[in-house]
């Protein structure tokens, strides 16, 4: 059974922007809000050079890594275009204006 944790309200996340959350024992999570109001969550690391995706530019349903401009699909975490790689996604849902994340099974911290 999925455990959900509340991380704030929808307006805490800027349109076409992100905020980060830290869950004990997990890698940092970036929570994105697109221009059309959808919310997505990814581990806050580009699969290329581990750039902080939360600092990237959100366009459509993608985010551009701030280090090397790789475009990452927010829904799947997959690099787009000719780039290859994938960032883990985290399930997210809205209950009214509350934003909830599914507790990840365990995305281990890098050593």
C-alpha positions in Angstrom: 0.0 0.0 0.0 1.3 3.4 -1.0 2.1 5.9 1.8 1.5 9.5 1.0 3.0 12.5 2.7 1.8 16.1 2.4 4.5 18.5 1.4 2.6 21.8 1.1 -0.1 23.5 -0.9 -0.1 23.9 -4.7 0.7 27.7 -4.6 3.9 26.8 -2.7 5.2 25.7 -6.1 5.6 28.5 -8.6 4.0 28.1 -12.1 6.7 26.9 -14.5 9.0 26.3 -11.5 10.0 23.9 -8.8 10.6 23.5 -5.1 12.6 20.8 -3.4 11.8 18.6 -0.5 14.0 16.3 1.5 12.7 13.1 3.0 14.9 11.4 5.6 17.1 8.8 4.1 16.2 9.7 0.5 17.8 11.8 -2.2 16.4 15.3 -2.6 13.1 15.5 -4.6 12.2 18.3 -7.0 8.5 19.0 -7.3 7.5 20.8 -10.5 4.4 22.8 -11.5 3.9 23.3 -15.2 2.2 26.3 -16.9 -1.0 24.3 -17.2 -1.0 23.5 -13.5 0.1 19.8 -13.6 2.5 18.7 -10.8 5.3 16.2 -11.2 8.1 15.0 -8.9 11.6 13.7 -9.8 14.8 12.9 -8.0 16.6 16.3 -8.2 19.4 15.0 -10.4 20.0 15.1 -14.1 21.0 11.6 -15.4 23.9 13.2 -17.3 26.0 15.1 -14.7 23.7 15.1 -11.7 22.7 18.8 -12.2 20.0 20.1 -9.9 16.9 19.8 -12.0 14.9 22.1 -9.6 17.1 25.0 -10.9 16.3 24.3 -14.5 13.8 26.0 -16.8 10.4 24.3 -17.0 8.9 24.4 -20.5 5.8 22.5 -21.3 6.1 19.2 -19.5 9.9 19.2 -19.5 12.7 20.7 -17.6 16.1 21.8 -19.0 19.0 20.8 -16.8 20.9 24.0 -15.7 24.3 22.4 -16.3 24.2 21.1 -19.9 20.6 21.9 -21.1 19.5 18.3 -21.3 15.7 18.2 -21.5 14.0 15.8 -19.1 10.4 14.7 -19.5 8.6 15.5 -16.2 6.1 12.6 -16.6 8.7 9.8 -17.2 12.1 11.3 -16.1 13.5 10.3 -19.6 16.0 12.4 -21.4 14.6 13.7 -24.6 16.0 14.0 -28.1 19.3 12.3 -28.7 20.2 12.3 -25.1 20.0 9.0 -23.1 19.3 8.5 -19.4 16.5 8.6 -16.9 15.8 10.3 -13.6 13.6 8.4 -11.1 10.1 9.8 -10.8 8.0 10.0 -7.6 4.2 9.7 -7.7 2.4 12.9 -6.8 -1.2 13.7 -6.3 -3.4 16.7 -5.4 -6.1 16.6 -2.7 -7.8 19.9 -3.1 -4.9 22.4 -3.0 -2.7 20.0 -0.9 0.3 18.3 -2.7 1.1 14.8 -1.6 4.1 12.6 -2.6 4.2 8.8 -2.5 7.0 7.7 -0.2 9.7 6.3 -2.5 10.6 2.7 -1.8 14.1 4.0 -1.1 16.2 6.1 -3.5 19.6 5.6 -1.8 21.9 8.5 -1.1 25.1 8.5 -3.2 28.1 7.4 -1.2 
